[in-house]
Structure formats: C-alpha cells, structure tokens
Amino acid sequence: MRSSEIWPAFSRTPHLVFALLFLGASAAHGGNVSGSPPHAGGVPADGSLVPAKLTWQEIVRLVDRHPRLAAAQLKVTAARGAADAAGAAPNPSLDTTLAHGEARDGPQSRLERGFEVTLPLEWIAKRGYQVEAATAEVAVTMEEAKAIRRDVLLQLRVLFWSLAYDQARVAALEDLESQTADLVRSIKRRVETGEVRPSEGIRVEIELERVTSDLDAARSSLRAHQEQLQLWMVSANGQELVLDADITSVPRALDLETALTEARSRHPSLDAVRARIRALTAEVDVERIARVPSVAIKGFTVDELDRRAFGGGVAITLPLWNWNSGRIAEAEAQLEAGKQQLDYETREIESSIIAAQGACLAASETAVRYRERILPRSQSAASTMEKTYQLGEASLLEVIDARRVLVETRSQYLSALVQAHLDCSRLHVLAGQSEDAL
C-alpha cells in the first residue's frame, strides 16, 4: 500500500486547519508546539482520570498483544511441532494371530498362536530431508511473523500520526477560535462607534462560525482516533490518550542504495520466500528418494499344534507400477515457482522502496521549504496587512484574504510534515529498519 493511499491528502479538506494561522502565536501564548493539548499532564478539576500520555516506544512495547501477531506466533509453534514430528522414528507394528488347530491324524486339537513384529527402515533414508523441509517451514513462519509485526507497527504508526495531527489541529483551532472571538468583539465595538461599516462585523462573524465548525470536526476526528488507538491500549482504562509526539520534526530519508541493500539482506518477506525455497528443495529430495524400495525387518514366532518356530525376515516394497514420477514433477514445478516468486518479491519490494524513498524525500524537502522559505513570508505578509488595517489603510476583506493565504500555507506545511513521517516510516519498514526508526 502506498503512503498516499494510507494517508489522504490534507489539502482536500475545506477550510483545513484555519487555526494553523496562529500556530506560532499559540506557542508564544504557552501552547504546546508538539501537538499535545495543554492539559495533557495535569489533573482535571472535575476529578476525572488523568490523561494517559503515550510515546511511540510505549506503543511498540504493546504491539505483541495484537491478535494478528499472536496468531502468527501460534503458527510458529505449530510449525515447530511439525518439525519435531518429522524427526520422530515410526513405531513398530505387532501382528497377532489365533487359530484352532486339529491334527490330521488323530483327535488332537489345540489353540495355535502366532506373533510378528515389523520394524520399518525406509524412514532412515527420508528422515534428513523431511526434517530439513519441516525446519525450513519453521523459518518460513518465523519470517512471516516478522513481516506481520512490521505491518502492524506501520498500521499503528499511521494511527499514531493521525492522532498527533488531530491534537495539533485541535490545539491550534482552540487558540484561533479565542482570537477570532476577540476580533469579533473588537469589530463590534468599532461598528458601534461608527469606525467601520456594519458589514465588516457580519463578515468577521462568518469567519468565527467557520473556525467553530472546523474545531468541532477536528474534535470529532480526535475522539475517533483516540478510541481506535485505545482498542490496543488495555491499560488505559477509559483514560484519554494523549501522544507525546513532535510533529514539527522533519524525518530523514534513507539513502536509496542503503535502503535497497538492507531490504535485500534482511526483509522478512524475502527471507520467508528463501526459507520456502529450502523447504521445496527438501521436498524434491523426499520425493526422489521415495523411488528407492522401502525395507522393513520382521521377527516372528509361531506356536502350532505340531511345531514351534521363530525367526526373522525382510520386507521390501518393489516400485513396479509407480516410480513416483508425478510427485517428483509436482515438487520440481513448485520449487521452480518458488524461485520465480522470490524474483518477483525482490523486484516488487525494490520498486516499492524506490517509490517510498522518492515520496519520503519529496515530502521532507517540501516541509523544509515551507518552514524556511514560504511560511515566514506568508507570516510577514499577514502581519503587515493586519498593521495596515489597524492604521485604516486596508479593508477587513484584505486582512481576511491575507489570513486565509497564511492558513493555506500552514496547512500545506503540516500536511507535508505528516506525509513525510508516514512516507519515511514506510520506507524504514520496507528497508527492514527497526521499529525505533519508524
């Protein structure tokens, strides 16, 4: 799944994050730049539970509780059991016969008994290949479990940054709503004194309604993401989840050659296919050795009316009608398919890494460009327009337009930041990096 599919483009949301206009002002007034609500570490006055503050490392420690990963670990346990069974020796078989015997000459009769023990030996030749195939299957399930763990971590990472984004959005919108309400009161006073036209009061009230609407939507999204994450946080006990995340940090993109090299050597999906090839190779050997006649040794004792006997023998299965050609052809075809699958998986992962590295690099560079070049200019332009309005040399409409440009700039900046975190997280996963690097 591409990162653009995991995380929707923020620019499609109408009036998106109008509060970002005052994100810097929020920090100046004691706001939390990292995106956590101001009350994250305090005790609410109503006596409710203290919000549970979480970092990414704490979420990583809880990932083993995920049922999908637990199911993968049970498959590993099952494969290990199958490996133990493949190395076990077959049990001998015991045949017993009872019969009523009568002499040909005379009236004598008695109960006759016979015992035979058979010990198969063909397993000795097959055991090594069977154990190798079963051991390779254990490796397959272990690598698949690693791949599932990374998928789960990436899903939680998307939810993590979704919640971090919503926290920043709500905090900024709350600050903007307060500032816009102050502006509404100021404009009303100027309308009452006749300094400005009444239409300007209506116009600024409309802006307040827009901010309030965006704030309500942001709070709903925040609650939804908190509840989603809380499904995996059993220890939260109904507490509000607050993330300790620095959304303003710009992640670093891995070098493409480094990412490709690490993926080829340590990606669990590729390791799983390689282990599958080892298992299929062993299966071919098992089917080929099945052509060898199977041997079993026997021991017997017979207690009859006129004699007692004991001895041993050898049983050989002769492959006269079936030389196992069909099974061998099937195993060889599956082995070749496994090799082709490895080639496909390698190319697919390399293609995904190239795309993810490009997306990570582009989003990171865009975020830096907005932070260092575009955003400061937009802030300066909006500040200048507000001062001009205060001097009576600009209309309120011009001020609102300048503020909207700044809002759009900040929303694009935050969108690039979050997209960079998601794209770079996906790149680290594809390259086989540890969860701490996400």
matplotlib code that plots the C-alpha trace (Angstrom):
import matplotlib.pyplot as plt

x = [0.0, 1.3, 1.7, -0.6, -3.3, -2.7, -2.9, -5.3, -4.2, -4.9, -5.5, -8.8, -10.4, -12.4, -11.1, -8.5, -6.8, -7.6, -6.1, -2.7, -2.5, -1.9, 0.2, 3.2, 1.1, -0.2, 3.4, 4.0, 1.0, 2.2, 0.7, 2.2, 4.1, 4.4, 0.7, -0.3, -3.2, -2.1, -3.8, -2.0, -0.1, -2.4, -5.2, -8.6, -10.6, -13.6, -11.6, -11.7, -8.9, -5.5, -5.0, -2.7, 0.4, 2.0, 5.2, 5.8, 8.2, 5.4, 3.1, 5.9, 6.1, 2.4, 2.4, 2.8, -0.7, -2.1, -4.2, -2.8, 0.7, -0.4, -1.9, 1.4, 3.3, 0.9, 1.7, 5.4, 4.6, 2.6, 5.5, 7.9, 5.6, 5.6, 9.4, 9.5, 7.1, 9.2, 12.2, 10.4, 11.0, 7.9, 6.6, 7.0, 3.8, 2.8, 0.6, -1.0, -3.0, -5.0, -6.4, -7.9, -5.7, -6.6, -4.2, -4.6, -4.0, -5.8, -8.2, -5.7, -6.6, -5.4, -5.3, -2.5, -0.8, 1.4, 3.3, 5.1, 6.9, 7.7, 10.2, 10.2, 13.6, 12.8, 12.4, 16.1, 16.8, 14.0, 14.3, 17.1, 15.2, 11.9, 13.5, 15.1, 11.8, 10.0, 12.8, 12.6, 8.8, 9.6, 11.8, 9.0, 6.5, 9.1, 9.8, 6.1, 5.6, 8.3, 6.6, 3.2, 4.8, 6.1, 2.7, 1.1, 3.7, 3.1, -0.7, -0.3, 2.2, -0.4, -2.9, -0.2, 0.5, -3.2, -3.8, -0.8, -2.1, -5.5, -4.1, -2.1, -5.2, -7.5, -5.0, -4.5, -8.2, -9.0, -6.4, -7.8, -11.4, -10.4, -8.5, -11.3, -13.9, -11.8, -11.7, -15.4, -15.9, -13.4, -15.1, -18.5, -17.2, -15.8, -19.2, -21.0, -18.7, -19.1, -15.4, -16.2, -19.2, -21.7, -20.9, -17.4, -19.0, -21.1, -18.1, -15.9, -18.8, -18.9, -15.2, -15.8, -18.5, -16.1, -13.5, -16.0, -17.2, -13.6, -13.0, -16.0, -14.9, -11.3, -12.5, -14.7, -11.7, -9.5, -12.0, -12.4, -8.6, -8.3, -10.9, -9.2, -5.8, -7.5, -8.6, -5.0, -4.2, -5.8, -4.1, -5.7, -8.9, -11.0, -8.4, -8.0, -5.0, -2.5, 0.5, 3.9, 4.9, 6.9, 5.0, 7.2, 10.4, 11.3, 12.3, 15.4, 15.1, 17.3, 19.8, 18.3, 21.3, 21.4, 17.7, 17.9, 20.9, 19.3, 16.0, 17.7, 19.6, 17.0, 13.5, 11.3, 9.2, 12.2, 13.6, 10.3, 10.4, 14.1, 13.1, 10.2, 12.6, 14.7, 11.6, 10.6, 14.2, 13.9, 10.5, 12.0, 14.7, 12.0, 10.0, 13.1, 14.2, 10.7, 11.7, 14.1, 12.4, 11.3, 12.7, 11.3, 12.7, 10.5, 10.7, 8.1, 7.2, 4.7, 3.2, 1.2, -0.2, 2.7, 5.5, 7.0, 9.1, 10.6, 12.8, 13.0, 12.7, 12.9, 10.0, 10.8, 8.3, 9.0, 8.2, 6.9, 3.8, 4.7, 8.1, 6.8, 7.3, 4.2, 5.1, 8.7, 7.4, 5.0, 7.7, 10.1, 7.5, 6.7, 10.4, 10.7, 7.6, 9.2, 12.3, 10.2, 8.2, 11.5, 12.4, 9.0, 9.0, 12.5, 11.6, 8.3, 10.0, 12.7, 10.1, 8.2, 11.4, 12.2, 8.7, 8.8, 12.2, 11.1, 7.9, 9.8, 12.5, 9.9, 7.7, 10.7, 12.1, 8.7, 8.3, 11.7, 11.0, 7.7, 9.3, 12.3, 11.1, 7.4, 5.9, 8.0, 7.0, 3.3, 3.5, 5.2, 2.6, -0.3, 1.3, 1.9, -1.7, -3.1, -1.0, -2.1, -5.7, -5.2, -4.0, -7.1, -5.2, -6.7, -10.1, -11.1, -11.6, -8.0, -7.0, -9.1, -7.7, -4.2, -5.0, -6.5, -3.4, -1.4, -3.8, -3.4, 0.4, 0.4, -2.0, 0.2, 3.2, 1.6, 0.4, 3.9, 5.2, 2.7, 3.1, 6.9, 6.5, 4.2, 6.3, 9.6, 8.0, 7.0, 10.5, 12.1, 9.7, 10.5, 14.2, 14.0, 14.8, 13.9, 10.6, 12.5, 13.5, 9.9]
y = [0.0, 3.4, 6.1, 8.3, 5.6, 5.2, 9.0, 11.2, 14.5, 17.2, 19.8, 18.3, 19.3, 22.6, 25.4, 22.9, 23.9, 27.6, 27.5, 26.9, 30.7, 31.1, 28.0, 30.2, 32.5, 29.6, 28.7, 32.3, 32.1, 28.9, 26.5, 23.1, 23.1, 19.3, 19.0, 17.7, 19.5, 21.9, 19.7, 16.5, 16.2, 17.8, 16.6, 17.8, 20.0, 17.7, 14.8, 12.6, 10.3, 11.9, 11.6, 8.7, 10.2, 7.9, 7.9, 5.7, 3.5, 2.7, 1.7, -0.5, -2.4, -3.2, -4.5, -8.1, -8.0, -7.6, -10.7, -10.8, -11.1, -13.6, -15.8, -15.7, -16.8, -19.7, -20.7, -20.8, -23.1, -25.4, -25.5, -26.4, -29.2, -30.4, -30.3, -32.5, -35.0, -35.1, -36.3, -38.9, -42.6, -44.6, -47.1, -50.9, -52.9, -56.0, -58.7, -61.4, -64.5, -67.0, -70.2, -73.6, -76.3, -80.1, -82.8, -84.6, -88.0, -88.4, -86.5, -83.9, -80.2, -77.1, -73.3, -72.0, -68.6, -66.5, -63.2, -61.0, -57.7, -55.4, -52.5, -50.2, -48.8, -46.6, -43.6, -43.6, -42.5, -40.0, -38.5, -36.0, -34.5, -34.5, -32.7, -30.2, -29.4, -29.1, -26.9, -24.6, -24.3, -23.1, -20.5, -19.5, -19.0, -17.0, -14.6, -14.3, -13.3, -10.7, -9.3, -9.2, -7.4, -4.7, -4.4, -4.0, -1.4, 0.6, 0.5, 1.7, 4.3, 5.7, 5.9, 7.5, 10.3, 10.7, 11.3, 13.6, 15.6, 15.9, 17.1, 19.8, 20.8, 21.0, 23.0, 25.5, 25.8, 26.4, 29.2, 30.7, 30.5, 32.5, 35.1, 35.3, 35.8, 38.7, 40.1, 39.8, 41.8, 44.4, 44.9, 45.2, 48.0, 49.7, 49.2, 50.8, 53.8, 54.1, 53.5, 50.6, 49.5, 47.0, 44.6, 44.1, 42.8, 40.3, 39.2, 38.5, 36.6, 34.3, 33.7, 32.8, 30.3, 28.7, 28.3, 26.9, 24.4, 23.3, 22.9, 20.7, 18.5, 18.3, 17.3, 14.5, 13.2, 13.4, 11.4, 8.8, 8.3, 8.1, 5.4, 3.5, 3.6, 2.8, -0.6, -1.7, 0.1, -2.2, -0.4, 3.0, 2.0, 4.6, 7.4, 10.0, 9.1, 12.0, 11.4, 12.9, 13.5, 16.2, 16.7, 19.6, 17.4, 16.6, 12.9, 12.0, 9.9, 6.8, 6.7, 4.7, 2.3, 1.7, 1.0, -1.4, -3.2, -3.6, -4.8, -7.5, -8.8, -8.6, -8.0, -10.7, -11.3, -12.2, -14.3, -16.1, -16.9, -18.1, -20.4, -21.7, -22.5, -24.5, -26.4, -27.1, -28.2, -30.7, -31.9, -32.6, -34.8, -36.6, -37.4, -38.6, -40.9, -42.4, -44.3, -46.4, -49.6, -49.4, -52.0, -53.4, -56.1, -58.7, -61.0, -63.8, -66.7, -69.5, -71.9, -74.6, -78.0, -80.0, -77.4, -74.3, -71.9, -68.4, -66.4, -63.1, -61.7, -58.7, -57.0, -55.0, -52.8, -53.0, -49.9, -51.9, -49.8, -46.4, -44.8, -41.6, -39.6, -37.5, -36.5, -35.6, -33.5, -31.7, -31.0, -29.7, -27.4, -26.0, -25.4, -23.5, -21.5, -20.6, -19.3, -17.2, -15.9, -14.8, -12.9, -11.3, -10.4, -8.9, -6.7, -5.7, -4.6, -2.8, -0.9, 0.0, 1.2, 3.4, 4.9, 5.3, 6.8, 9.4, 10.2, 10.5, 12.7, 14.9, 15.4, 16.1, 18.7, 20.3, 20.5, 22.2, 24.6, 25.6, 26.0, 28.0, 30.0, 30.0, 30.2, 33.1, 35.2, 34.4, 35.3, 38.6, 39.4, 38.7, 40.7, 43.6, 43.5, 43.5, 46.5, 48.3, 47.6, 49.0, 52.2, 52.3, 51.8, 48.4, 46.8, 43.9, 41.8, 42.3, 41.2, 38.1, 37.2, 37.5, 35.4, 32.7, 32.6, 32.1, 29.4, 27.6, 27.8, 26.5, 23.7, 22.6, 22.8, 20.5, 18.2, 17.9, 17.1, 14.4, 12.9, 12.9, 11.0, 8.4, 8.0, 7.8, 5.2, 3.1, 3.4, 2.2, -0.7, -1.8, -1.4, -3.6, -1.0, -1.5, -0.1, 2.6, 4.1, 4.4]
z = [0.0, -1.0, 1.6, -0.4, 0.0, 3.7, 4.5, 2.5, 1.1, 3.7, 1.1, 0.1, 3.4, 3.1, 5.3, 6.5, 9.8, 9.7, 13.2, 11.8, 11.1, 14.8, 15.4, 16.2, 18.2, 20.2, 21.2, 22.2, 24.5, 26.2, 23.7, 23.0, 19.7, 19.7, 19.3, 22.8, 24.5, 27.3, 30.0, 29.0, 32.2, 34.7, 36.9, 35.7, 38.1, 37.9, 39.4, 36.3, 35.3, 34.4, 30.6, 29.6, 27.9, 25.4, 23.3, 20.3, 22.2, 24.7, 21.8, 20.4, 23.7, 23.5, 19.9, 20.9, 22.3, 18.8, 17.9, 14.4, 15.7, 18.4, 15.6, 13.7, 16.8, 17.2, 13.6, 14.5, 17.5, 15.2, 12.6, 15.4, 16.4, 12.8, 12.8, 15.9, 14.3, 11.1, 13.1, 15.0, 14.3, 13.3, 15.7, 15.0, 14.2, 16.0, 14.3, 16.4, 15.1, 17.0, 15.4, 16.4, 15.1, 14.6, 13.8, 10.5, 12.2, 15.5, 17.6, 19.0, 18.8, 20.5, 20.3, 18.0, 18.3, 16.1, 16.7, 14.2, 14.8, 11.8, 12.1, 9.0, 7.9, 5.0, 7.3, 7.9, 4.4, 4.3, 7.7, 7.0, 4.0, 6.0, 8.9, 6.7, 5.0, 8.3, 9.7, 6.7, 7.3, 10.8, 9.3, 6.9, 9.7, 11.8, 8.9, 8.2, 11.8, 11.5, 8.4, 10.1, 13.1, 10.8, 9.1, 12.5, 13.5, 10.3, 10.9, 14.4, 13.2, 10.8, 13.6, 15.8, 13.4, 12.7, 16.4, 16.7, 13.8, 15.3, 18.6, 16.9, 14.8, 17.9, 19.9, 17.1, 16.4, 20.0, 20.0, 16.8, 18.0, 21.0, 18.9, 16.4, 19.1, 20.4, 16.9, 16.6, 19.9, 18.7, 15.3, 17.0, 19.2, 16.1, 14.4, 17.4, 17.3, 13.5, 12.7, 10.3, 8.3, 9.8, 7.0, 8.4, 11.7, 9.8, 7.7, 10.8, 12.5, 9.5, 9.9, 13.6, 12.5, 10.1, 12.8, 15.2, 12.6, 11.8, 15.6, 16.1, 13.2, 14.5, 17.9, 16.4, 14.4, 17.5, 19.6, 16.8, 16.6, 20.4, 20.5, 17.7, 19.5, 22.8, 21.4, 21.8, 25.0, 27.6, 30.4, 29.6, 31.5, 29.8, 30.1, 27.4, 25.3, 24.6, 22.5, 23.2, 19.6, 18.0, 14.8, 13.6, 13.3, 9.7, 9.3, 7.3, 4.2, 3.9, 1.0, -1.8, -2.2, 1.5, 1.7, -1.3, 0.2, 3.6, 2.1, 0.0, 3.0, 5.8, 4.6, 6.3, 3.2, 1.1, 3.9, 4.1, 0.4, 0.7, 3.5, 1.4, -1.4, 1.1, 2.1, -1.5, -2.3, 0.5, -0.7, -4.1, -2.4, -0.4, -3.5, -5.4, -2.6, -2.5, -5.6, -3.5, -2.4, 1.2, 3.6, 6.8, 9.1, 10.8, 13.7, 14.3, 16.5, 15.8, 18.3, 16.4, 17.2, 15.9, 15.9, 17.3, 15.2, 15.4, 13.1, 11.1, 7.7, 5.4, 3.6, 0.5, -1.4, -5.1, -7.2, -10.2, -11.0, -9.7, -9.8, -8.2, -11.4, -10.9, -7.3, -8.4, -11.3, -8.9, -6.4, -9.0, -10.5, -7.1, -6.5, -9.7, -8.9, -5.5, -7.3, -9.6, -6.6, -5.0, -8.1, -8.2, -4.5, -4.8, -7.7, -6.1, -2.8, -4.7, -6.7, -3.5, -1.9, -4.8, -4.7, -0.9, -0.9, -3.5, -1.6, 1.7, 0.2, -1.6, 1.5, 3.7, 1.3, 0.9, 4.6, 5.0, 2.1, 3.7, 7.1, 6.0, 2.9, 2.3, 5.8, 7.1, 4.0, 4.5, 8.1, 7.3, 4.7, 7.0, 9.8, 7.5, 6.3, 9.9, 10.8, 7.7, 8.6, 12.1, 10.5, 8.4, 5.1, 4.3, 4.4, 6.6, 3.4, 2.6, 6.1, 5.9, 2.5, 3.8, 6.8, 4.6, 2.5, 5.6, 6.8, 3.5, 3.7, 7.3, 6.4, 3.5, 5.8, 8.3, 5.6, 4.3, 7.8, 8.5, 5.0, 5.4, 8.7, 7.0, 3.8, 5.7, 8.2, 5.2, 3.8, 7.0, 7.1, 3.6, 4.2, 7.3, 9.8, 13.5, 14.9, 16.7, 13.4, 12.3]

ax = plt.figure().add_subplot(projection="3d")
ax.plot(x, y, z, "-o")
ax.set_aspect("equal")
plt.show()
